[in-house]
Amino acid sequence: MSLSALRSVGDALDVTRQFLMPIAARKIGLLAFIVAFMGTAGTPVPASPQFLDPRLWRGLEQTPAETDIVTGISVGAIGEILAVLPAWATPVIIGILFIGILYLITGMLMRFVLVEALQTGTVRIIQPAKAHIRDAFQVVVFRAVLWGLLLLPIGGAVSVVLNLGPDWLPSAPAIVAVGGVLAIGLWIIDVLTIQFVLPVMIHKGEGIISAWRRFTQPLRAHWIEYVVYAVIRVLLGVAVGILALIAVAVGILSIGIILGTVAGIIILLSGGLGSFGAGTTAILGILGFVFIVASIVVFAVVSVPFHTYLWYYALLVLGDTDEDLDLIAEQRATARENGELSQGGFKH
């Protein structure tokens, strides 16, 4: 019997084609709105972490204790900078943090909305969003606590550098190496939470802890499947990320050429760069705003098929490893019985 992680690579294409075809402006528009909050499709390739370089920590160990190890600015100078901040700075900073947290929760909520759309074949936003707002908050809190564990090695390394920790602590590079291993483990848990536990929460109507307990059953029974899935998913993620980047770049470049040509004509008609007035400036500002909005729209629309494919791939593997957790049983059966899906919608 072939591994589902291998077989589902092609099946996910079939199911994705069935879900998106025939192309309808309303469906694509709703999906674009959803994925706009979910970030880029695919798996980003991280840069080499500089903090693992022992030379960095040797330099920090020579830094006076009263100097901030990140900025190189004395702690006293940082205090003086904070003291002269205007009164409106604090509420602005709080507002930015609030918007950031709200965006994270919204992005997680849109994942629930997307998975429900993939399950039912019908794209809706308001109803599933209302149904899963508490679930989305649970996942955000779970991830915050999860990644908060990294504060332990970070705090330990900083304590060693500043000579504030107990004598039994190892060197800063050793602590950071342990932190790197911990980060990999946390990343694996985080990925499993998003790609598998989240669908279990939807399918079973359970909280994140109960869903994790339920997911551990197929994870233990079919761990080879999930190891193979992890390898293929990373490769697919990189490939999808590159393809999406190229498609977005082409789209944005095309928009830029069109709007840039219009802007150039307006500038020439106004007598050149140094001679246009407030009206021309306003028009150019509008063109710049249109470019930004159009770029976001292009990014979202282009991301739709890539997000859809990667999510269907995860759902196919999940259902194959545990029939009781199969969110897309009918779509899978159709794809594998017929080789490729017939035209039209899903049967319900």
N, C-alpha and C positions, 0 to 999 in steps of 0.2 A: 504494500500500500504506500503510495507516494505521500510525502509530507505535505500537509496543508499549507505550510509556509511557502513552499515552492509552487504548489498547484494554484494557490490563490492569487499569485502575481498576475496571471492571465485572466482568471475569473473576475478579478476586481476591475479590469478594463471593460469586460462585458457588462457587468452590473452598472458601472459608471456611465457607460454609453446608454444603457436603458433608462437610467434615472434622468439624464440630461436631455435626451432626445424624445420627441422633437423639441428644438430650441424654442422657448417662449420668453418673451421680453420680461414678463412679470416674474416668472420663476428665476431667471438669471439675475434680475434686479434684487429680489429678496435674498438670494444666495450670496450675492456680492455684498449686500449690507451685512449679512451674518459674518462672512469671512473677513470683512474689513477690520473686525475687532479681534481677529485670531492671529494676526501676524503673518509672517511669510510661511508658505508651504515648504515642506522639506526640512532637512536637518542642516543647520549651519555648521561649518567647519571651524572649530575654535582655534584661536591663535595660541602660540606656545606661551604658557604661563610664565611670566618673568619672575614671579615670586619663588619659583622652584630653583632659580639660579643661586647657588651659594654665595656668589660674589655680591649679590644685592644685600644679603644679610650681613656680610662682613662689613660693608659700608655702613649699614644701619647701626651695627654694634659700636661704631666709632662716633655715632651721632650723639650729641649731648642729650641728657634725659629731658631737658626743658624744651627740646625741639620736636615738633610733630613729625613722625616718621614718614608720613605720606607726602606732605607739602614742603617739608624742610623749613617751615616758618615757626618761629618760637611760639610757645604756648601763650606767652604774654601778649605777643602781637596779635594772635587770633582773638584773644579777649578784648583788645583795643578795637579791633575791627567790628566785633559783635556789639561793642558798646556804642559805636557811632552809627549803627544801622538806623534808618528812619523808623518811625513808629508803625508805618504801614507794612514794613518788611515781614514782621511776624505773621500777620493774618494772610499775607500773600503766600508765604512759604507753607503755612498750614493749608491754604486753599489748593496749592499745587499738589501737596501730598494727598489731600482728599480726592482730587481729580484722578491722580494716579491710582489710588486704591479702587476708586469707582470703575476706572477703565479695566483694571485687572478682574474685578468681579464680573463686569459686563462681558469681557472676553471669555471668561469661563462659562458664563451663562449661555453665550452664543454657541459654545461647543455642545451643550445639552440640546439646544434648539436644532443644530445641524444634525446631530445623531438621530433625533426623533424624525427629522425630515427624511433622512436616508432610510430609516426603518419603515416609515409609512408610505413614502413616495410622494407625499404632499408637503409643500413648504409653507409653514406658518411660523409666525414670530411671537405674537402677543400671548396666545394661549399657552404654548409650551414654556415661554419665558416666565409667566406667572407660576406655572406648576413647578418649576425647578429653581427658583430664586434661592430657596433655602439650601438646596443641594449644591448650587454653585458657591455659596458662601462657605459651606462646609469644606469643599475642595480647596478653596483659597486659603482658609485657615490651616488646613492640613498641610498644604505646601509651605506655608509660612513657618509653621513649627518644624517641618522637615528640614528646610534649608537653614533655619535658625540654629540647627545643631553645628553648623560650620563655625559658629561664633566660639565654640570651645577651642578648636585648634588655633583659630586666629587670635583669640585672647591669650592662649598659652604662648604663642610665638611672640606677641607683643610684650608679654611679661618678661620673657627671657631677654629680649632686646633691651628693654629698659631696666633690667636687673631688679625686677619687682617680684618675680616668682620664687617659689621654694627651690632649694638646691637640687631636688630630685628630678626636676624637669629636664628633658634632653635639650639638645641644641635647637635653635630656631629652624634650621633647614630640616632637621628630623621631624619636628612637629608639623611643619608644612607638608612634608612627604606623607605623613599619616593623614593630614587633612586632605591631601589629594586623593588618597585611597577612599577616604570617607565620602568625598565629593562624588566619586564615581558610583559608589553604592547608593547615595542619595539620588543621583541622576537616574539610575535604573528604577528605583522605587517611584520616582516622579513620573517617568515615562509610562510605567505599568499603570499608575493611577489614572493618568489622562486617557490612555489608549484602550484600557480594558476595564478598569474598575468603574470609570464613569459610565460606560454602556451598561454594566451590571446594575448600577444605581437606577438607571432608567428602566431597565427591563424588569427588575424585581421590586422597584419602589422602595429601596432600602437606603439607609444612611451610609456614609463612606466607610465606617468601621465594619459594619455588617457586610457591605459589598466586598470589602477586602477579604474578609473571612471566606466568603463564597468563592471568590476568584482564586484563592489559594488551592482549592480542590483541583481544577484543571491545570493550574500552574505546577503543582507537584506531580500530577499524573502524567503530564505531557511536557515536561520541562525541556526536552530536546526540541520540541516544536517551537517553544518560545525563544530558545537560544538561536535557532536558525532564523526565526522571525526577526530577532534583534539585529542579526548581521545583515539580512536582506533589507530590513527597514532602514538601516543607516545608509546602505548603498542607494536604495530608492530615494531616500530623503535628499541625499546629495545630488543625485541626478535630477530629481524634480526641482530642487532649489535652483540648479543651474538653468534648466529649461525655463522656469518661471522668471528668473532674472533676465534672461535674454528676451523673452516675450514682453516683459514689462518695459525693458529698456527700448525696444523697438517702438512700442506704443507711445511712450513718453517722448522719444525723439521725434516721432512723426508729429505729435501735438506741438512740440517745441518749434519745429520748423514752420508749421502753419502759423502759429501765434507770433513767432519771431518775425515772419515775413510781414504780417499785418502791422506789428509794432514798427518795423523798419519803414514801411510806407507812411505811417502816421507821422513818424519823426521827420521824414523827408518833406512831407507836405507842410509841416510846421516850421520848416526853415533850418533844420539841423538840430544837433544835440544841445546847443547852447541858446537856442532862441524860442523854444516852445514854452507856453504858459501853463497856468494852473489847469485848464481844461485838458490839455494834452497829457499832463502828468496824471490827472485823474483817470483818463482812458487807459494809459499804460499800467496804472495800478490795477484797474479792472482786469486787464489782460493777464497780469501776473496772478491775480486771484483765480481767474478762470483756469490758468495753467496748473495751479496747485490742486484745485478741485478735480480737474480732468485727470491729473496724474494719480490721485487717490482712487478715482473711479476705475481707471485702467488697471491699477494694481489689484483692486478687489475683483474685477471681472476676470482677469487673467488667472487669479488664484483659485477661482471656483472649481474647475475640473481637477486641479492638482490636489486640493484639500479633499474633494469628494473621493478621488481614487485612493488616497492614503487611508482615509477613514474606512472605506469599504474593505480594503485589504485587512485592516485590523479586525473588523467585524466578522469577516469570513473565517479568519484563523480562530477567533474566540468561539464561534458557533461550531466549528469542526472539532474543537477540543472538548466541548461540553454542549450537547444538544439542548439542554435546559437553559442555556444562556445564549441561544441563537436568536438574534434580533431580526435577521433577514433570511429566514428559512426558505421562503418562496423564491426570492431572488436568486439564492444559491442553487436551488434545485433546477430552476429554469436555465441558468447559465451552464450547469454541468450536464443536463440532459440533452440540450439542443446544441451545445457547442457555442452558440452565440444567440443572443436574445432576439426575439421577434420585435417588430415595430409596435409601438403603442405603450400603454401604461401598464403598471402592475395590476394583477388581479387581487381583489380583496374579497 
